[in-house]
Amino acid sequence: MDVLRLDGRPDRTSGAKVAYDTALARNIGIAFEGRCKTERWTICRLNIPFDDEDARYRMIPQTGVKLAVTVEPLPTLLRGE
């Protein structure tokens, strides 16, 4: 699972929850990254590894959460804003 945009829309929020619950049920780690921002949102990515090799490649722990947040993120414009 890669990019999930959480902007308060129920379909996106539930998609992120399903992805998180799936990782929790599989007892695997996830990576949550905040890399850029708009005036209203921080753009985040939720990475859930497909298998152990994918987790090692992305340096995601076997269990728990890897959190990466850019201290001074670049401003970003989203299409439609």
Contacts in CASP RR format, 6 or more apart in sequence:
PFRMAT RR
TARGET T0000
AUTHOR 0000-0000-0000
METHOD contacts of the structure
MODEL  1
MDVLRLDGRPDRTSGAKVAYDTALARNIGIAFEGRCKTERWTICRLNIPF
DDEDARYRMIPQTGVKLAVTVEPLPTLLRGE
1 19 0 8 1.000
1 22 0 8 1.000
1 46 0 8 1.000
1 47 0 8 1.000
1 48 0 8 1.000
2 45 0 8 1.000
2 46 0 8 1.000
2 47 0 8 1.000
3 45 0 8 1.000
3 46 0 8 1.000
4 12 0 8 1.000
4 15 0 8 1.000
4 16 0 8 1.000
4 19 0 8 1.000
4 44 0 8 1.000
4 45 0 8 1.000
4 46 0 8 1.000
5 12 0 8 1.000
5 41 0 8 1.000
5 43 0 8 1.000
5 44 0 8 1.000
6 12 0 8 1.000
6 13 0 8 1.000
6 16 0 8 1.000
6 44 0 8 1.000
7 40 0 8 1.000
7 41 0 8 1.000
16 46 0 8 1.000
19 46 0 8 1.000
19 48 0 8 1.000
20 30 0 8 1.000
20 46 0 8 1.000
22 48 0 8 1.000
23 29 0 8 1.000
23 30 0 8 1.000
23 48 0 8 1.000
27 63 0 8 1.000
28 48 0 8 1.000
28 49 0 8 1.000
28 55 0 8 1.000
28 60 0 8 1.000
28 62 0 8 1.000
28 63 0 8 1.000
29 48 0 8 1.000
29 49 0 8 1.000
29 55 0 8 1.000
29 60 0 8 1.000
29 61 0 8 1.000
29 62 0 8 1.000
29 63 0 8 1.000
29 64 0 8 1.000
29 65 0 8 1.000
29 66 0 8 1.000
30 46 0 8 1.000
30 47 0 8 1.000
30 48 0 8 1.000
30 49 0 8 1.000
30 60 0 8 1.000
30 64 0 8 1.000
30 65 0 8 1.000
30 66 0 8 1.000
31 45 0 8 1.000
31 46 0 8 1.000
31 47 0 8 1.000
31 58 0 8 1.000
31 59 0 8 1.000
31 60 0 8 1.000
31 65 0 8 1.000
31 66 0 8 1.000
31 67 0 8 1.000
31 68 0 8 1.000
32 44 0 8 1.000
32 45 0 8 1.000
32 46 0 8 1.000
32 47 0 8 1.000
32 65 0 8 1.000
32 66 0 8 1.000
32 67 0 8 1.000
32 68 0 8 1.000
33 44 0 8 1.000
33 45 0 8 1.000
33 47 0 8 1.000
33 67 0 8 1.000
33 68 0 8 1.000
33 69 0 8 1.000
34 42 0 8 1.000
34 43 0 8 1.000
34 44 0 8 1.000
34 45 0 8 1.000
34 68 0 8 1.000
34 69 0 8 1.000
34 70 0 8 1.000
34 73 0 8 1.000
35 43 0 8 1.000
35 44 0 8 1.000
35 45 0 8 1.000
35 68 0 8 1.000
35 69 0 8 1.000
35 70 0 8 1.000
35 73 0 8 1.000
36 42 0 8 1.000
36 43 0 8 1.000
36 70 0 8 1.000
36 73 0 8 1.000
36 74 0 8 1.000
36 75 0 8 1.000
36 76 0 8 1.000
37 43 0 8 1.000
37 73 0 8 1.000
37 75 0 8 1.000
37 76 0 8 1.000
38 75 0 8 1.000
38 76 0 8 1.000
38 77 0 8 1.000
38 78 0 8 1.000
38 81 0 8 1.000
41 78 0 8 1.000
42 73 0 8 1.000
43 76 0 8 1.000
43 78 0 8 1.000
47 58 0 8 1.000
47 60 0 8 1.000
49 55 0 8 1.000
49 58 0 8 1.000
49 60 0 8 1.000
52 62 0 8 1.000
54 60 0 8 1.000
55 61 0 8 1.000
55 62 0 8 1.000
59 66 0 8 1.000
60 66 0 8 1.000
END
